[in-house]
Amino acid sequence: MTSSRFPLAASAIALMLALSGCAPMHNEDAQLTQKTPAQQLETKLPLELAHGWPGSDWWRGYHDSQIDKLVETSLKDSPDLAVVEQRIKLAQAQTQMQEAGDGPQLDFSANVERQKMSQEGLMGPFALTDPAAGTTGPYYTNGNFGLTASWDLDLWGKNRSEVEARVGVMRAKQAELAQAKQVISANVVRLYWDVQTLLALKDVKQQTLVAQKNIVDVQLELYGQGINSSVDGVENNIDFVKTQQQLDDIDGRINMAKAQLAAITGDAHAASNIKPAPLPQVKSSVPDHMGYELLARRPDLQEAHWYIESSLSSVDAAKAAFYPDVNLSAFLQNDALHLSDLFRGSAQQVGIIGGFTLPIFDSGRLNANLDIVRAQSNLSIASYNKAVIGAVNDVEKAASQLNAVAAENEHQLTILKGTQKLKTLATARYKAGLISGARMSAATLPDLSEQAKAIQLHGKWLNADVQLVSALGGGYQAGKA
């Protein structure tokens, strides 16, 4: 009685020793904490620009069909988006592969083997030809077929954590796609308004050139009549040439912006044939509260967030690797040394196996792996915190810039009203015959100069508007990319 219990007791003691001797896990280092924006960001925008998030198709607010077409084309045929889309498909496939590994497996296999038995080996008797003993050696054709099933029970959640890590990466890639779309659409709109600003500026500079040429022509005529000296027209001629240089520079900048648009949209014809359109009034808006909601509105922050979730799941999987691995397997097969016997009932074999694996000594491999995934997780959190601070700064900077440019624009409009009055007065005096054409042209130059400044300020205003939209997430919402 006592002797029959000894093997069982010895087995239990051996199991306890094995469990107590598993590879020890290092103490967990303090994990970094995730930052969140303040509940109320200081945007310093006037009341008329408050209360509102940009919509998902925010560029349609400009009511310009050319913008709509360019953005639509760029988002449809962008090679950058194609790269990110393939990354998403890869992440999805990797997630499915990991999920498949967590479930039971069932395989069917069949094998045929021709072999010669060694007379000196364990199967030596089968090398002899002795029909009475059932041997017809030394050559045999061995065959087997049947089903094999296996299932890792994943008692500690290691496989599930690895699946969750893959899911986090996949969602991060989806947020990356939304971020790429936002960047592309913002660049298209910005470049489009750059082109329109330059076209409007070119028109004003051409008017300036006409007025300056009229003044230079009159100066040359007066010089030819001996009324004034050649020195009197030098300054005017220099201004005329400078305006020509400015027009050449504007043409170069227009061509460069159109080339960039063609590269982004993939439609060189549409980019090169942009028709002049009036610069719209800017109607930017920001919401009252942008704390936690800003995290869901910025695709780059969502991307960083999902990488954190993935890294935390990887840490859980690395911890679970310290615990025993339990799996079940079974087989139902037919096996015979002679193919003629393969399908007999006597050739059938059945087995069930319960597996138990416990890491005891691994030279620090498991702890090293845990240290790696912990460091990667902390790196993801640090990157996220940096992105949060950057996002808050982006919003505050864009809002402040928009407010400053809006104020400049208001002052410029006041100046422009004054120069337009002077221009109107000079035109009336010219029609009344009180001043010459050259004097009237000279009187229009200050107004044209202020018009040019107003157009450039308006372009900066539109650029600041696009920057604010991007800082606010470009209409993105988590889960709606």
C-alpha positions in Angstrom: 0.0 0.0 0.0 2.7 2.4 1.0 4.9 1.4 -2.0 2.0 2.0 -4.4 1.6 5.6 -3.2 5.3 6.4 -3.4 5.4 7.0 -7.2 2.4 9.3 -7.0 4.0 11.3 -4.1 7.3 11.5 -5.9 5.6 12.8 -9.0 3.7 15.5 -7.0 7.0 16.6 -5.3 8.7 16.8 -8.7 5.9 18.9 -10.0 6.1 21.3 -7.0 9.8 21.6 -7.5 9.3 22.3 -11.1 6.7 25.0 -10.4 8.8 26.6 -7.8 11.8 26.6 -10.1 10.3 28.4 -13.1 12.2 31.3 -14.6 11.8 34.3 -12.2 10.3 37.5 -13.6 12.1 40.8 -13.1 10.4 43.5 -11.1 8.4 45.8 -13.3 9.8 49.3 -13.8 7.6 52.3 -13.3 5.6 52.8 -16.5 5.2 56.2 -18.1 1.8 57.9 -17.9 -0.1 59.3 -20.9 -0.7 63.0 -21.1 -4.0 64.6 -22.1 -4.6 68.2 -23.2 -6.1 70.7 -20.8 -9.9 70.8 -20.9 -9.8 74.3 -22.3 -7.0 75.4 -24.8 -6.1 79.0 -25.0 -6.8 79.8 -28.6 -7.2 83.6 -28.3 -9.7 83.7 -31.2 -12.4 86.4 -31.5 -16.0 85.3 -30.7 -16.9 85.2 -34.4 -14.4 82.5 -35.0 -15.5 80.3 -32.1 -17.8 77.3 -31.7 -17.1 74.7 -34.4 -15.0 71.7 -35.6 -14.0 71.3 -39.2 -16.1 68.8 -41.2 -14.8 65.7 -42.9 -15.0 67.5 -46.3 -14.0 70.9 -44.9 -12.6 72.2 -48.2 -16.1 72.3 -49.6 -16.7 75.3 -47.4 -14.8 77.4 -49.9 -17.4 76.7 -52.5 -14.9 76.2 -55.3 -15.5 73.4 -57.7 -11.8 73.4 -58.8 -10.7 72.6 -55.2 -13.3 69.8 -54.9 -12.0 68.2 -58.1 -8.3 68.5 -57.2 -8.8 67.1 -53.7 -11.0 64.2 -55.0 -8.4 63.3 -57.6 -5.5 63.5 -55.1 -7.3 61.2 -52.6 -8.3 58.7 -55.4 -5.0 58.2 -57.1 -2.4 59.1 -54.5 0.6 56.7 -54.4 1.2 57.7 -50.8 -2.3 56.5 -49.9 -1.7 53.3 -51.9 1.3 52.5 -49.7 -0.6 53.0 -46.5 -3.5 51.0 -47.7 -1.2 48.1 -48.4 0.2 48.4 -44.9 -3.3 48.1 -43.5 -4.0 45.0 -45.6 -0.7 43.5 -44.3 -1.6 44.3 -40.7 -5.1 42.8 -41.2 -3.6 39.6 -42.7 -1.1 39.4 -39.8 -4.0 39.8 -37.3 -5.9 37.0 -39.0 -2.9 34.8 -38.9 -2.4 35.4 -35.2 -6.1 34.8 -34.5 -5.9 31.5 -36.4 -3.0 30.3 -34.3 -5.2 30.7 -31.1 -7.8 28.2 -32.2 -7.8 24.4 -32.5 -6.1 22.9 -35.5 -7.1 19.8 -37.5 -4.9 18.3 -40.2 -5.1 15.3 -42.6 -1.9 13.7 -43.7 -0.9 10.7 -45.8 2.6 9.3 -46.4 4.1 6.4 -48.3 7.7 5.4 -47.6 9.9 2.7 -49.2 12.7 1.6 -47.0 15.3 -1.1 -46.4 15.7 -2.5 -42.9 19.1 -2.8 -41.3 20.0 -6.2 -40.0 22.1 -4.6 -37.3 19.5 -2.2 -36.0 16.6 -2.5 -33.6 14.3 -3.6 -36.4 16.9 -6.2 -37.6 14.5 -9.1 -37.5 12.3 -7.4 -40.1 15.3 -7.5 -42.5 14.9 -11.2 -42.7 12.5 -13.0 -45.0 10.5 -15.3 -42.8 6.8 -15.5 -43.9 6.0 -17.6 -40.9 7.1 -14.8 -38.6 5.3 -12.2 -40.8 8.5 -10.7 -42.2 9.2 -10.3 -45.9 12.3 -8.1 -45.7 14.5 -6.4 -46.1 12.3 -4.0 -48.2 9.0 -2.6 -47.0 6.6 0.0 -48.2 5.3 1.8 -45.2 2.1 3.8 -45.4 0.0 5.9 -43.1 -2.9 8.3 -43.3 -5.2 10.0 -40.8 -6.3 13.0 -38.8 -4.2 15.0 -36.3 -5.7 17.6 -34.0 -4.0 20.1 -31.6 -5.1 23.0 -29.4 -3.0 25.3 -27.2 -5.3 26.0 -24.3 -3.7 29.5 -23.7 -4.6 29.4 -20.0 -2.6 32.6 -19.3 -3.8 34.7 -22.3 -0.5 34.8 -24.1 -2.0 34.1 -27.5 -4.9 36.4 -26.9 -2.6 39.2 -25.9 -0.6 38.7 -29.1 -3.8 39.0 -31.1 -4.7 42.2 -29.4 -1.3 43.6 -30.1 -1.8 42.9 -33.8 -5.2 44.5 -33.7 -3.7 47.6 -32.2 -1.2 47.8 -35.0 -3.9 47.4 -37.6 -6.0 50.2 -36.0 -2.9 52.4 -35.9 -2.4 51.8 -39.6 -6.0 52.9 -40.2 -5.4 56.1 -38.3 -2.2 56.5 -40.4 -4.3 56.4 -43.5 -6.6 59.1 -42.2 -3.6 61.2 -41.3 -2.2 60.8 -44.9 -5.5 61.8 -46.4 -5.6 64.9 -44.1 -2.0 65.9 -45.1 -2.7 65.4 -48.8 -6.0 67.4 -48.8 -4.5 70.2 -46.8 -1.5 70.4 -49.1 -3.7 70.5 -52.2 -5.9 73.3 -50.8 -2.9 75.3 -49.6 -1.2 75.0 -53.0 -4.4 75.9 -54.8 -4.8 79.1 -52.8 -1.2 79.9 -53.3 -1.8 79.7 -57.1 -4.9 81.9 -56.8 -3.1 84.4 -54.7 -0.3 84.6 -57.2 -2.7 85.0 -60.1 -4.5 87.8 -58.4 -1.1 89.4 -57.5 0.0 89.0 -61.1 -3.0 90.9 -62.3 -2.3 93.8 -60.0 1.4 93.9 -61.0 0.4 94.0 -64.6 -1.8 97.0 -63.9 1.1 98.5 -62.1 3.4 97.8 -65.1 0.9 99.6 -67.4 0.8 102.7 -65.2 4.6 102.8 -64.8 5.1 102.4 -68.6 2.7 105.3 -69.2 4.8 107.4 -66.8 8.1 106.4 -68.5 6.7 107.1 -71.9 5.7 110.6 -70.9 9.1 111.2 -69.4 10.8 110.1 -72.6 8.5 112.3 -74.7 9.2 115.3 -72.5 12.9 114.6 -72.7 12.7 114.4 -76.5 11.1 117.8 -76.5 13.8 119.2 -74.2 11.5 119.9 -71.4 13.3 117.9 -68.8 16.6 116.1 -68.4 17.3 112.4 -68.8 17.9 112.1 -65.1 14.2 112.8 -64.3 13.0 109.5 -65.7 15.7 107.2 -64.3 13.9 106.4 -61.1 10.6 105.7 -62.8 12.4 103.5 -65.3 14.0 101.5 -62.4 10.6 101.0 -60.8 9.3 99.8 -64.2 12.1 97.2 -64.5 11.6 96.1 -60.9 8.0 95.4 -61.6 9.0 93.3 -64.6 11.3 91.3 -62.3 8.5 90.8 -59.8 6.2 89.5 -62.6 8.9 87.1 -63.7 9.2 85.9 -60.1 5.4 85.5 -59.8 5.3 83.4 -63.0 8.0 81.1 -61.6 6.2 80.7 -58.3 2.9 79.9 -60.1 4.6 77.3 -62.3 6.3 75.7 -59.2 3.0 75.6 -57.3 1.2 74.0 -60.3 4.0 71.5 -60.7 3.6 70.5 -57.0 -0.2 70.2 -57.5 0.4 68.0 -60.5 2.7 65.8 -58.5 0.2 65.4 -55.6 -3.0 65.0 -57.7 -1.4 63.0 -60.6 -3.4 65.3 -63.0 -1.0 67.7 -64.7 -3.8 68.9 -67.0 -6.1 70.1 -64.2 -3.2 71.6 -62.2 -1.9 73.5 -65.2 -5.3 74.8 -66.2 -6.5 76.4 -63.0 -8.8 79.3 -63.7 -8.5 82.5 -61.7 -11.1 82.6 -58.9 -11.7 85.4 -56.3 -10.1 84.8 -52.9 -12.9 83.9 -50.4 -13.6 85.3 -47.0 -12.1 83.2 -44.3 -14.6 81.7 -41.9 -12.4 79.6 -39.6 -13.9 78.3 -36.3 -12.7 76.5 -33.2 -14.8 74.9 -30.5 -15.1 76.1 -27.0 -13.7 72.9 -25.5 -10.9 70.9 -27.1 -9.5 68.8 -24.2 -10.1 65.1 -24.5 -12.0 65.5 -27.8 -8.9 66.8 -29.5 -7.4 63.3 -28.9 -10.2 61.8 -31.0 -10.1 64.5 -33.6 -6.4 64.1 -34.5 -5.5 61.0 -36.5 -1.8 61.2 -35.6 -2.8 61.1 -31.9 -5.1 58.1 -32.5 -2.3 56.4 -34.4 0.1 56.9 -31.4 -2.7 55.8 -29.0 -3.2 52.4 -30.8 0.5 51.8 -30.8 0.4 52.2 -27.1 -2.5 49.7 -26.8 -0.5 47.3 -29.0 2.6 47.6 -26.9 0.7 47.0 -23.6 -0.7 43.8 -25.1 2.8 42.8 -26.1 3.9 43.3 -22.5 1.0 41.0 -21.3 2.1 38.4 -23.8 5.7 38.6 -22.7 4.6 38.1 -19.0 2.4 35.1 -19.9 5.4 33.4 -21.5 6.8 32.8 -17.9 3.9 30.5 -17.1 3.3 26.9 -18.1 2.1 26.2 -21.6 -0.6 23.5 -21.7 -1.8 22.0 -25.0 -3.8 19.0 -26.1 -3.3 16.9 -29.2 -4.9 13.8 -30.6 -4.6 11.6 -33.7 -6.6 9.0 -35.5 -4.5 7.1 -38.1 -4.0 4.0 -40.1 -0.4 2.7 -40.2 1.1 -0.4 -41.8 4.4 -1.8 -43.0 2.6 -3.2 -46.1 0.3 -1.1 -48.2 -2.0 -4.1 -48.5 -2.6 -3.9 -44.8 -3.1 -0.2 -44.6 -6.9 -0.2 -44.8 -7.5 -3.0 -42.3 -9.1 -2.3 -39.0 -6.1 -3.7 -37.2 -3.9 -0.9 -38.8 -5.8 1.7 -36.9 -4.2 3.7 -34.1 -5.6 6.3 -31.8 -3.9 8.6 -29.3 -4.5 11.6 -27.0 -1.6 13.6 -25.6 -1.7 16.3 -23.0 1.4 18.5 -23.1 2.8 20.7 -20.3 5.8 22.9 -20.8 7.3 25.1 -18.0 10.3 27.4 -18.5 12.8 26.8 -15.6 16.1 28.1 -16.9 16.5 30.0 -20.2 19.7 32.1 -19.6 17.5 35.2 -19.2 15.8 35.0 -22.6 12.3 35.6 -21.3 13.3 38.5 -19.1 15.3 40.1 -21.9 12.2 39.8 -24.1 10.1 41.4 -21.4 12.5 44.2 -21.0 12.4 44.9 -24.7 8.6 45.0 -24.9 8.5 47.2 -21.8 11.0 49.6 -23.3 9.0 49.7 -26.5 5.8 50.4 -24.6 7.4 53.2 -22.7 8.8 54.5 -26.0 5.3 54.5 -27.5 3.9 56.4 -24.5 6.7 58.9 -24.7 6.1 59.4 -28.4 2.4 59.8 -27.7 3.0 62.4 -25.0 5.2 64.3 -27.3 2.5 64.2 -30.0 -0.1 65.5 -27.6 2.1 68.5 -26.6 2.8 69.1 -30.3 -0.9 68.9 -31.1 -1.8 71.4 -28.4 0.9 73.8 -29.6 -0.2 73.4 -33.2 -3.8 74.5 -32.3 -2.7 77.4 -30.2 -0.1 78.5 -32.8 -2.5 78.2 -35.7 -5.2 80.0 -33.9 -2.9 82.9 -32.8 -1.5 83.2 -36.4 -5.0 83.2 -37.8 -6.0 85.9 -35.4 -2.9 88.0 -36.1 -3.3 87.8 -39.9 -7.0 88.6 -39.6 -6.2 91.8 -37.6 -3.5 92.7 -40.2 -6.1 92.2 -43.0 -8.6 94.5 -41.3 -5.9 97.3 -41.0 -4.9 96.7 -44.6 -8.6 97.1 -45.8 -8.7 100.4 -43.9 -5.5 101.6 -45.7 -6.9 100.3 -49.0 -10.1 102.4 -48.6 -7.9 105.5 -48.2 -5.8 104.8 -51.3 -8.9 104.0 -53.4 -10.3 107.4 -52.5 -7.1 109.1 -53.6 -7.3 107.1 -56.9 -10.9 108.1 -57.4 -10.1 111.7 -56.9 -7.2 111.6 -59.3 -9.3 109.9 -61.9 -12.0 112.7 -61.6 -9.3 115.4 -61.9 -7.9 113.7 -65.0 -11.3 113.6 -66.6 -11.8 117.2 -65.8 -8.5 118.0 -67.5 -6.9 119.3 -64.3 -4.0 116.8 -64.4 -2.1 114.9 -67.1 -2.4 111.1 -67.8 1.1 110.6 -66.3 0.0 112.3 -63.0 -3.1 110.2 -62.9 -1.0 107.0 -63.4 1.3 108.1 -60.7 -1.7 108.6 -58.4 -2.9 105.1 -59.0 0.5 103.5 -58.0 -0.1 103.7 -54.2 -3.4 102.1 -54.5 -2.0 99.3 -56.6 0.8 98.8 -54.2 -1.7 98.5 -51.3 -3.9 96.1 -53.3 -0.8 93.9 -53.8 -0.2 93.9 -50.0 -3.9 93.1 -49.4 -3.8 90.1 -51.7 -0.6 88.8 -50.1 -2.2 89.2 -46.7 -5.4 87.4 -47.9 -3.2 84.5 -49.1 -1.5 84.3 -45.7 -5.0 84.4 -44.1 -6.1 81.4 -46.2 -2.9 79.6 -45.5 -3.5 80.1 -41.7 -7.0 78.8 -42.1 -5.8 75.6 -43.7 -3.2 75.2 -40.9 -5.9 75.6 -38.2 -8.1 73.0 -39.9 -5.1 70.6 -40.0 -4.3 71.3 -36.3 -7.9 70.5 -35.4 -7.7 67.1 -37.1 -9.1 68.0 -40.6 -12.5 66.7 -39.8 -11.3 63.3 -38.6 -13.1 61.5 -35.8 -11.8 58.3 -34.1 -13.7 55.3 -35.5 -14.9 57.2 -38.6 -11.8 57.3 -40.7 
